[in-house]
Amino acid sequence: TKKITHFLLRDNCKAIICANKTCWDIMENNFSKRVIDKMVLIHPGLNLPKDTFDKKSKNPKDIQFLFMGSLTNPDDFLIKGGLESLEVFKGLSLKYPNIQLIVKCRVPEEIKKKYNLPNIKYIEEIIPYEQVLDIYKTSDISLLPGHTYFLMAFLEAMSFGKPLIALDTYSAKDYVENGKNGFLIKPSDKIPYNAPEYPLNVRSKEFIKSIKRIDQEVINKIAKAIEILIEDPKLREKMSKKNREIIKKDFTIEKRNKELKKLFD
């Protein structure tokens, strides 16, 4: 911290931009007032899509889930909660045979073999952005049970009005208000979230090893939250509207640019 402080206090560091409140709180708890005085909170922004749903009518319980990961980094599948997503979906498929899951992520072969279900579609190749937009439009619920947060995964799903299912890990509460625009699930106490180096330790061998061990209690909590959404189309619609409202209010490109210009000026 002492070495970082030295550089943050240099004259050519004019300001420190925090993207969310959690980042702000960590800085505030670890750095001096002189550093904190340089800080400014500016949310990232994105363009709000015009079309957010597939216009074709369907059975309210024909739910399509979406898990978005990385096509380049295989560890991202685990860090973003891919294993939890597949395990939950496998269990729910027994009760709800009409549900589907799209996994846009590079997935380890042994995991794909274990979860080789006809209602799971794996997309592991680069596809045109228009197809990515179509995937969002046809999906109903975004699965984000990650062990840290991935900013654009949250914001993109919110911009399309998708209810969010997330673990209450680093910064997730900055985007998910439990019961309002999604559900926050208490994470496992068997994973080193309380380590001093968290969330910087999420790619360490120890952390990766810990998240490979499925905590059935967490799986059950995620499944319970998802069942509420499956059984209540009106709640899904309410959460969808809430997410769009949040994006329009706090996360537009226009608002971000305005705040950046004010800072630069």
C-alpha positions as CSV (number, residue, x, y, z in Angstrom):
1,T,0.0,0.0,0.0
2,K,2.8,2.4,0.8
3,K,4.4,2.0,-2.6
4,I,1.1,2.4,-4.4
5,T,0.3,5.5,-2.3
6,H,3.6,7.0,-3.4
7,F,2.6,6.8,-7.1
8,L,-1.1,7.9,-6.5
9,L,0.1,11.0,-4.7
10,R,2.4,12.1,-7.5
11,D,1.4,15.4,-9.3
12,N,0.8,13.6,-12.6
13,C,-1.9,11.5,-11.1
14,K,-4.7,14.1,-11.3
15,A,-7.6,11.8,-10.3
16,I,-8.5,8.3,-9.4
17,I,-11.7,6.9,-11.0
18,C,-13.7,4.2,-9.2
19,A,-16.2,2.3,-11.2
20,N,-18.4,1.3,-8.3
21,K,-19.1,1.8,-4.6
22,T,-17.3,-1.4,-3.5
23,C,-14.1,-0.2,-5.2
24,W,-14.5,3.2,-3.5
25,D,-15.0,1.5,-0.1
26,I,-11.8,-0.6,-0.5
27,M,-9.8,2.5,-1.4
28,E,-11.3,4.4,1.5
29,N,-10.3,1.7,4.0
30,N,-6.8,1.3,2.7
31,F,-5.5,4.7,1.7
32,S,-4.9,8.1,3.3
33,K,-7.2,11.1,3.0
34,R,-4.8,12.7,0.5
35,V,-5.5,9.7,-1.8
36,I,-9.2,9.7,-1.1
37,D,-9.5,13.4,-2.0
38,K,-8.3,12.5,-5.6
39,M,-11.1,9.9,-6.0
40,V,-14.2,10.3,-8.1
41,L,-17.0,7.8,-8.7
42,I,-17.9,7.4,-12.4
43,H,-20.0,4.5,-13.5
44,P,-19.2,2.9,-16.9
45,G,-21.8,3.2,-19.6
46,L,-23.2,1.3,-22.5
47,N,-25.8,1.9,-25.3
48,L,-29.3,0.8,-24.4
49,P,-30.6,-1.7,-27.0
50,K,-33.8,-0.9,-28.7
51,D,-35.1,-4.4,-28.9
52,T,-34.7,-6.5,-25.8
53,F,-37.0,-9.5,-26.3
54,D,-37.8,-12.0,-29.0
55,K,-41.3,-11.0,-30.2
56,K,-42.4,-14.6,-30.7
57,S,-44.9,-15.7,-28.1
58,K,-44.1,-18.8,-26.1
59,N,-45.2,-20.7,-23.0
60,P,-44.3,-18.7,-19.9
61,K,-42.4,-21.7,-18.5
62,D,-40.3,-22.3,-21.6
63,I,-37.4,-20.4,-20.0
64,Q,-34.1,-19.9,-21.7
65,F,-31.2,-19.2,-19.4
66,L,-27.9,-17.6,-20.4
67,F,-24.4,-18.0,-19.0
68,M,-21.9,-15.6,-20.7
69,G,-18.2,-16.4,-20.1
70,S,-14.9,-16.1,-22.0
71,L,-13.8,-17.6,-25.3
72,T,-10.1,-17.0,-24.6
73,N,-9.5,-17.8,-20.9
74,P,-10.6,-21.2,-19.7
75,D,-10.4,-20.3,-16.0
76,D,-13.2,-17.7,-16.6
77,F,-15.7,-20.5,-16.8
78,L,-15.1,-21.5,-13.2
79,I,-14.5,-17.9,-11.9
80,K,-17.8,-16.7,-13.4
81,G,-19.7,-19.5,-11.9
82,G,-20.1,-21.8,-14.9
83,L,-19.9,-25.0,-12.8
84,E,-22.7,-23.7,-10.4
85,S,-24.8,-22.7,-13.4
86,L,-24.6,-26.2,-15.0
87,E,-25.2,-28.0,-11.7
88,V,-28.2,-25.9,-10.9
89,F,-29.6,-26.3,-14.4
90,K,-29.1,-30.1,-14.4
91,G,-31.2,-30.4,-11.3
92,L,-33.9,-28.0,-12.5
93,S,-34.2,-29.9,-15.8
94,L,-35.7,-32.8,-13.9
95,K,-38.6,-30.7,-12.7
96,Y,-38.9,-28.3,-15.7
97,P,-38.2,-30.3,-18.9
98,N,-38.9,-27.3,-21.1
99,I,-36.1,-25.1,-19.9
100,Q,-33.0,-24.4,-22.0
101,L,-29.5,-23.1,-21.3
102,I,-27.1,-21.3,-23.6
103,V,-23.4,-21.4,-22.5
104,K,-21.3,-18.9,-24.4
105,C,-18.0,-19.7,-23.0
106,R,-15.0,-22.0,-23.5
107,V,-15.8,-25.0,-21.3
108,P,-13.3,-27.8,-20.2
109,E,-14.0,-31.0,-22.1
110,E,-14.5,-33.1,-19.0
111,I,-17.2,-30.7,-17.7
112,K,-19.0,-30.8,-21.1
113,K,-19.1,-34.6,-21.0
114,K,-20.5,-34.5,-17.5
115,Y,-23.2,-32.0,-18.4
116,N,-24.0,-33.4,-21.9
117,L,-27.7,-32.6,-21.8
118,P,-29.9,-32.1,-24.9
119,N,-31.3,-28.8,-23.6
120,I,-27.8,-27.2,-23.1
121,K,-26.2,-25.5,-26.1
122,Y,-22.5,-24.7,-25.9
123,I,-21.2,-21.8,-28.0
124,E,-17.4,-21.8,-28.0
125,E,-16.6,-20.1,-31.2
126,I,-16.5,-16.4,-32.0
127,I,-19.8,-15.3,-33.5
128,P,-21.0,-12.0,-35.0
129,Y,-22.1,-9.4,-32.5
130,E,-25.6,-9.5,-34.1
131,Q,-25.9,-13.1,-33.0
132,V,-24.8,-12.2,-29.5
133,L,-27.6,-9.7,-29.4
134,D,-30.1,-12.3,-30.6
135,I,-29.0,-14.6,-27.8
136,Y,-29.7,-11.9,-25.3
137,K,-33.1,-11.2,-26.8
138,T,-34.3,-14.9,-26.8
139,S,-33.0,-15.4,-23.2
140,D,-35.1,-14.9,-20.1
141,I,-32.8,-15.1,-17.1
142,S,-29.1,-14.3,-16.9
143,L,-27.0,-16.7,-14.7
144,L,-24.1,-14.8,-13.0
145,P,-23.1,-16.8,-9.9
146,G,-19.5,-15.6,-10.2
147,H,-16.9,-15.6,-7.5
148,T,-16.0,-12.1,-8.3
149,Y,-17.9,-9.6,-10.5
150,F,-17.5,-9.1,-14.3
151,L,-18.7,-5.6,-15.0
152,M,-20.0,-5.8,-18.6
153,A,-21.7,-9.2,-18.1
154,F,-23.9,-7.5,-15.5
155,L,-24.5,-4.4,-17.5
156,E,-25.3,-6.1,-20.8
157,A,-27.8,-8.5,-19.2
158,M,-29.4,-5.5,-17.4
159,S,-29.6,-3.5,-20.6
160,F,-31.6,-6.3,-22.1
161,G,-33.9,-6.4,-19.1
162,K,-32.8,-9.9,-17.9
163,P,-33.4,-10.8,-14.2
164,L,-30.0,-11.6,-12.7
165,I,-29.0,-14.6,-10.5
166,A,-25.7,-13.7,-8.8
167,L,-23.6,-14.7,-5.8
168,D,-23.2,-11.9,-3.2
169,T,-19.5,-11.7,-3.9
170,Y,-17.2,-8.7,-4.7
171,S,-19.3,-5.7,-5.9
172,A,-22.3,-7.8,-7.1
173,K,-24.5,-5.7,-4.7
174,D,-23.6,-2.6,-6.6
175,Y,-25.7,-4.0,-9.5
176,V,-28.1,-6.5,-8.0
177,E,-30.7,-5.4,-5.5
178,N,-32.0,-8.6,-4.0
179,G,-35.6,-9.3,-5.0
180,K,-35.9,-6.1,-7.1
181,N,-33.9,-6.8,-10.3
182,G,-32.6,-10.2,-9.5
183,F,-31.5,-12.4,-6.6
184,L,-28.3,-12.3,-4.6
185,I,-27.3,-15.7,-3.2
186,K,-25.1,-16.0,-0.1
187,P,-21.8,-17.7,-1.3
188,S,-20.1,-20.7,0.1
189,D,-18.0,-20.3,3.3
190,K,-15.6,-22.9,1.9
191,I,-14.1,-20.5,-0.6
192,P,-11.5,-17.9,0.5
193,Y,-13.5,-14.8,-0.1
194,N,-12.2,-13.4,3.3
195,A,-8.6,-13.7,2.3
196,P,-6.8,-10.3,2.5
197,E,-5.9,-10.5,-1.2
198,Y,-9.5,-11.1,-2.4
199,P,-10.6,-10.4,-5.1
200,L,-7.0,-10.4,-6.6
201,N,-6.6,-14.1,-5.7
202,V,-9.4,-15.4,-7.9
203,R,-7.0,-16.8,-10.5
204,S,-4.7,-18.4,-7.9
205,K,-4.4,-22.2,-7.8
206,E,-5.8,-22.3,-4.3
207,F,-8.9,-20.3,-5.2
208,I,-9.5,-22.2,-8.5
209,K,-9.2,-25.5,-6.6
210,S,-11.7,-24.4,-4.0
211,I,-14.4,-23.4,-6.5
212,K,-14.1,-26.7,-8.3
213,R,-15.7,-28.3,-5.2
214,I,-19.4,-27.8,-5.5
215,D,-21.2,-26.6,-2.4
216,Q,-24.6,-28.2,-2.5
217,E,-26.1,-25.7,-0.1
218,V,-25.3,-22.9,-2.5
219,I,-26.7,-24.9,-5.4
220,N,-30.0,-25.4,-3.5
221,K,-30.2,-21.7,-2.8
222,I,-29.6,-20.7,-6.4
223,A,-32.2,-23.3,-7.6
224,K,-34.8,-22.0,-5.1
225,A,-34.4,-18.4,-6.5
226,I,-34.6,-19.6,-10.1
227,E,-37.8,-21.6,-9.3
228,I,-39.4,-18.4,-8.0
229,L,-38.7,-16.7,-11.4
230,I,-39.9,-19.7,-13.4
231,E,-43.2,-19.9,-11.5
232,D,-43.8,-16.1,-11.6
233,P,-43.7,-14.5,-15.1
234,K,-45.0,-11.2,-13.6
235,L,-42.0,-11.0,-11.3
236,R,-39.7,-11.6,-14.3
237,E,-41.4,-8.8,-16.1
238,K,-41.1,-6.5,-13.0
239,M,-37.4,-7.3,-12.7
240,S,-36.9,-6.7,-16.4
241,K,-38.3,-3.2,-16.2
242,K,-36.3,-2.4,-13.1
243,N,-33.0,-3.4,-14.8
244,R,-33.8,-1.2,-17.8
245,E,-34.6,1.7,-15.5
246,I,-31.3,1.3,-13.6
247,I,-29.3,1.3,-16.9
248,K,-31.2,4.4,-18.2
249,K,-30.6,6.2,-14.9
250,D,-27.0,5.3,-14.1
251,F,-25.2,3.5,-16.8
252,T,-25.7,5.3,-20.2
253,I,-22.8,6.3,-22.4
254,E,-24.2,9.9,-22.3
255,K,-24.0,10.1,-18.5
256,R,-20.5,8.6,-18.3
257,N,-19.2,10.9,-21.0
258,K,-20.7,13.9,-19.3
259,E,-19.1,13.0,-16.0
260,L,-15.7,12.3,-17.7
261,K,-15.8,15.7,-19.4
262,K,-16.6,17.4,-16.2
263,L,-13.6,15.7,-14.6
264,F,-11.2,16.4,-17.4
265,D,-12.3,20.1,-17.6
